[in-house]
Amino acid sequence: MKKHWLHKYKDPNKPYEYAHAGLLTLSTSDMTSVLDNLKKFVKPFEDYKDLSGLLPYYSDNLEEILKTKLKIRNYALKNLIWEKNEQKILEAFKMLKIRQNNISLLKKHLK
């Protein structure tokens, strides 16, 4: 994966699924929502060259990954849950509904 202008607007589910499985996540450095939410349990990379340096490192240091597996899983179980994020999710849906209503009004006005 390489950086893309749309990344700052995306928040994919896969990194959170990995965290709940206790897996270390690698992500481009422009996926700010993932970096903010997973904190020290995500390893950012800038480009393919940077990623190609991380892969052999973790391949050679499996013990490091095994040591953090339980920490990642516990972090996910405490932080990446509905109860901790309910308000943010509901606010996002409210904003979406407001935007949809505004678009509908605009379309009616333009007819």
RODO-2510 file (C-alpha; in nm, 4 decimals, decimal comma):
residues 111
     n   res          X          Y          Z
     1     m     0,0000     0,0000     0,0000
     2     k     0,1242     0,3474    -0,0743
     3     k     0,0106     0,6883     0,0433
     4     h    -0,3035     0,8310    -0,1080
     5     w    -0,4813     1,1650    -0,0613
     6     l    -0,7989     0,9834     0,0446
     7     h    -0,6349     0,8075     0,3406
     8     k    -0,6997     1,0965     0,5780
     9     y    -1,0739     1,0441     0,5212
    10     k    -1,0703     0,6664     0,5615
    11     d    -1,0765     0,4439     0,8656
    12     p    -1,0650     0,0826     0,7475
    13     n    -1,1841    -0,2008     0,9721
    14     k    -0,9004    -0,4421     0,8968
    15     p    -0,6383    -0,2871     1,1342
    16     y    -0,8851    -0,3124     1,4237
    17     e    -0,9622    -0,6725     1,3393
    18     y    -0,5883    -0,7413     1,3422
    19     a    -0,5570    -0,5728     1,6821
    20     h    -0,8380    -0,7851     1,8279
    21     a    -0,6503    -1,0896     1,6978
    22     g    -0,3338    -0,9652     1,8696
    23     l    -0,1543    -0,8940     1,5435
    24     l     0,0872    -0,6093     1,4857
    25     t    -0,0388    -0,3784     1,2106
    26     l     0,1714    -0,2044     0,9478
    27     s     0,0166     0,1054     0,7916
    28     t     0,1101     0,3963     0,5712
    29     s     0,1929     0,7009     0,7788
    30     d    -0,0951     0,9000     0,6304
    31     m    -0,3625     0,6713     0,7782
    32     t    -0,3970     0,9086     1,0734
    33     s    -0,7109     0,7525     1,2200
    34     v    -0,5426     0,4126     1,2397
    35     l    -0,2265     0,5623     1,3902
    36     d    -0,4273     0,7630     1,6446
    37     n    -0,6434     0,4691     1,7476
    38     l    -0,3835     0,1926     1,7586
    39     k    -0,1098     0,4140     1,9047
    40     k     0,2081     0,2115     1,9672
    41     f     0,0525    -0,1048     1,8235
    42     v     0,0756     0,0098     1,4637
    43     k     0,4027     0,0543     1,2781
    44     p     0,3823     0,3301     1,0175
    45     f     0,5826     0,3335     0,6987
    46     e     0,6357     0,6073     0,4413
    47     d     0,6768     0,4120     0,1188
    48     y     0,7635     0,0709    -0,0243
    49     k     1,1310     0,1141     0,0599
    50     d     1,0419     0,1841     0,4232
    51     l     0,8017    -0,1135     0,4299
    52     s     1,0650    -0,3393     0,2759
    53     g     1,2875    -0,2543     0,5728
    54     l     1,0188    -0,3365     0,8300
    55     l     0,9305    -0,6780     0,6899
    56     p     1,2752    -0,8394     0,7282
    57     y     1,3131    -0,6780     1,0715
    58     y     0,9954    -0,8367     1,2060
    59     s     1,0697    -1,1607     1,0241
    60     d     1,4021    -1,1767     1,2090
    61     n     1,2528    -1,0612     1,5413
    62     l     0,9498    -1,2841     1,5864
    63     e     1,0086    -1,2860     1,9623
    64     e     0,9321    -0,9136     1,9701
    65     i     0,6007    -0,9728     1,7946
    66     l     0,5116    -1,2598     2,0283
    67     k     0,5846    -1,0425     2,3342
    68     t     0,3511    -0,7692     2,2128
    69     k     0,0706    -1,0008     2,0948
    70     l    -0,1074    -1,0098     2,4311
    71     k    -0,0550    -0,6357     2,4851
    72     i    -0,2121    -0,5581     2,1476
    73     r    -0,5084    -0,7851     2,2178
    74     n    -0,5645    -0,6373     2,5649
    75     y    -0,5428    -0,2847     2,4262
    76     a    -0,8042    -0,3709     2,1633
    77     l    -1,0364    -0,5339     2,4173
    78     k    -1,0214    -0,2242     2,6400
    79     n    -1,0170     0,0522     2,3793
    80     l    -1,1417    -0,0648     2,0409
    81     i    -1,4925    -0,1455     2,1537
    82     w    -1,8383     0,0021     2,0955
    83     e    -1,8688     0,1425     2,4488
    84     k    -1,5539     0,3534     2,4091
    85     n    -1,6467     0,4805     2,0628
    86     e    -2,0253     0,4948     2,0715
    87     q    -2,0491     0,8730     2,0919
    88     k    -1,8064     0,9279     1,8012
    89     i    -1,9933     0,6764     1,5857
    90     l    -2,3335     0,8270     1,6617
    91     e    -2,2018     1,1777     1,5878
    92     a    -2,0671     1,0578     1,2542
    93     f    -2,4094     0,9166     1,1633
    94     k    -2,5781     1,2422     1,2678
    95     m    -2,3405     1,4400     1,0466
    96     l    -2,4058     1,2020     0,7578
    97     k    -2,7813     1,2421     0,7982
    98     i    -2,7491     1,6224     0,8069
    99     r    -2,5397     1,6154     0,4896
   100     q    -2,7894     1,3861     0,3159
   101     n    -3,0747     1,6186     0,4135
   102     n    -2,8818     1,9197     0,2835
   103     i    -2,8151     1,7446    -0,0465
   104     s    -3,1842     1,6528    -0,0791
   105     l    -3,2859     2,0137    -0,0124
   106     l    -3,0334     2,1404    -0,2635
   107     k    -3,1606     1,8979    -0,5304
   108     k    -3,5199     2,0105    -0,4703
   109     h    -3,4127     2,3732    -0,4933
   110     l    -3,2302     2,3134    -0,8223
   111     k    -3,5311     2,1480    -0,9908
***
